[in-house]
Amino acid sequence: MAIRPGGELATRPLHFIWIADCSGSMATDGKIQALNNAIREALPLMRTVADDNPNAEVLVRALRFSSGAAWHIEKPTPVADFKWIDLQAHRGLTDLGYALNMVAEALQIPPMSDRALPPVLVLISDGQPSDDYLGGLEALNHQPWGKKAVRIAIAIGEDADTDVLQQFIGHSELKPLQANNPEALVRHIKWASTAVLKSASSPASQAAGLPMVLNVPLPALPPPSDPTLIDDVW
């Protein structure tokens, strides 16, 4: 809790959750390695954003899914102390619904605080769900913090089901980000973990003029890659 002139200003928790597809197809063409590298590159930038917004306590964790789902980093960890552990792709299915049910459980009150800032959920996938993803999405929407969460989706390669990712986002004005090469993936990961995080954690007065997703200002999307410079690889 920070002490400010005129009284106390309590730090509010902001939960940031990576939801990563680790199905067998992520082992091809260096996709899982590129995802690990992108998140690792983004972490110092996330720490800078958190330092610039002392009213928010940014807590990071990660969930992986293939056949079933499991917490990759389960404890909500202050971003200053967060260390990335490389994901591994596994043979098996793409159980997105299982993963969304686990996220919904994590966003219940409790353990979530009713005075938290809207969580940021970043879903990364290169395929199509193999289970009842609509049931998992319904469970997520049933939780107040699930419904209020800022949801970003990144499609890795052209085989990703962007219709499903759009349903996860839940807002027509925000589209899935398409990453067809490592450079685009890094750019999208950095945008989600810096611009979006900054908007979610900043006082509303600092975000005047930006379009809103629910009660969170939506920052400008990252510019697309120049197709003459980088060939699609995924």
N, C-alpha and C positions, 0 to 999 in steps of 0.2 A: 504494500500500500504506500503510495507516494503522498507526501505532505505538500500541499500547495497553499499559497496565500489565500486567506479567506476560508480555509477549511480543508478537509481531507478529500482526495480523489482516489477512489478504489480502482485498482487494476482489474480489468474484466478478462476472463479467459477467452481465447479464440482457438478453437480446435481445428487443425489442418490435417486432413487425412488423405494419403495417397491410396488409391485402390487399383492395384496393378494386376493385369492379365499375365499369368505365368504358364499358360497352356503350351503344348508342344510346339505350336507354330512360332512362338516367340523365340525359340532357339535358332530359327533360321535367319540367315542374312545379317547376323549380328544385332538383331533387334533388342534382345534383353541386355546386351552389353551397352548398347547406345542409351537405353533407358537408365541404367545404373550411372553411366557417365553424366547424363543430363541432370539427374537429380543431385549428384555430387557437386556439379558445377553451380547449381542453383543455391545450395545451402548458404554460402557466404552472403549472397544477395538477400536471402530471407532474413539472415541475422541483422543486416543493415536496416531493412524495413522495420523489423521488430524494435531495434534500438531507436528508430525515429518516431515510434508510436508508443510512448511509455504507458498510455492508458490501456494497452492491450498486452496480455500475457499469451504469447503464441506458443501453443503446445502441439507438437508434431507426432504422428504415428503413421504406420503403413499396414495395409492389408493386402494379401496376395490371394489369387484364386486360380484354380485349374480344375482338377477333379475335387470338388469341395472348396473350402476356403479356410484360411487361417491368418491370425495376426502375424505379420512379419516383424513388426516392432509394436508391441502391444501397449506399453505404458505411454500415456501422453507426456511427452518429454519437452521441457523448455527448449526452444530452438537454439539457444546459446550452447546447450549441452548435447544437442542431437547429433548422433553419428550414424551415417548411412551404412547399412550392411547390404552387400550385393544380393540382388534377387537371382534365383536360378529358375530356368524354365523346366517344366516337368511334362512328361508325356501324360496325356489325359484330356479331359473335357474342358469346357469353358463355363464353369458354374457361377455365372454372374449373379443369379438370384440368391444363391447361398451367401455370396459376399455382401449383397445389399441387406439381407436379413441381419448379418452380423453388424454392419454399420448402424442399422436401425436400433439394435440392442444397445450399442455403445452410446447412442444419442438420447437414450431415455433420461428422464429426470426423476431421481438420481440415476446414474452417477453425474450426469451433466448438471451444471448449475442453471437455475432459471434466470440468472442475471448475466449469462455469458453473451458474447458477441456471436453473430451468425457464423456457424462453422463453414469451412471451405472444404469441399470434397472434390478431388481430382481423379477422374476415372481414365485409365489408359488401357486400350484394348486393340488387338489386331484381328479379331474374328467375330463370330456370332455366338450368342449364348446357347448353351446346350441344356439348360434347365429352365425352370419356371421363373424367368427374370421378372415377369409382371407381378408375381406374388411378392418377390423381394422389393420391387419398387413400391408396391402398395404399402408394405410394412414400413418402408422408409418415409413415405408420405404421411403415414398415420402418426408419426412422432412429430411434435411441434418443432423440434430443432431439425428434424429431417426436412420438413416442409419449408422452413426458413433458410436452410443451408444454401450457400452459393455453390452451384454445381458446374464444374468444368469437365468436358470430355475431350480426350485426344484420341483420334483414330490413327493407328500405325498401319500404313499401307492401305491399298485399295480394297482389300478383302474385309476390312472392318465394317461392321453393320452400323452405318451412320444413322439409320432410322432408330435403332435401339438407343444409341448414344444421345440422340435428340430427345427421346422420351425420358432418359435419365436427367438431362438438363432441365426439362420441364418448362422452358421459356422459348417462344418462337424467335425472339430477337437475338438470342445467343445460340450460335451454331457450333457443332463439333469442330475442333481444330484438326486439320488434315496434315499428318506428318508422313511424307513419303521418302524421307532420307534423314540421316542423323542430324544434319544441320537444322532442319525444320523442327525436329523433335526437341533439340536443345532450346531453340527459340520459344517454342510453345511452353515447355516446362518452366523456363525462366519467367515468361509472362504470367503464368498461373501462380507462381510462387513469389512474385514481386508485385506486379501491378494489381492483381486481384487481391493479394494479401494486404497491400497498402490500403485499398479501398475498403476492405472489410474491417480493418482495424482503426481507420482514421475517424476522427469526429466528422459529423456530417458537414460542418462548416468548411472543412478542407476539401470537400468533394463537390462543391456547388457547380452546377452546369453539366454534370455527367448524367447520362441516362441511367435509370434504376432497374435493377433486378430485385424485386421485392423491396426491401428497405436498404439495399446496398448499392452504391453507385457502380456502374459498369465501366471500367477503363477501356481505352481504345485497344482494339485487337492488334496483335503483332502483325507487321507487314508480311505479305507473302514472299516466298523465295523468288528470286529471279530465275526462271526456268532456263535461261540461256547460260547460266553459270553453274548450275547443279542439276545433274540428271537424277530422275527418280530411281531409287534402288529398291523400294519395297512395293 
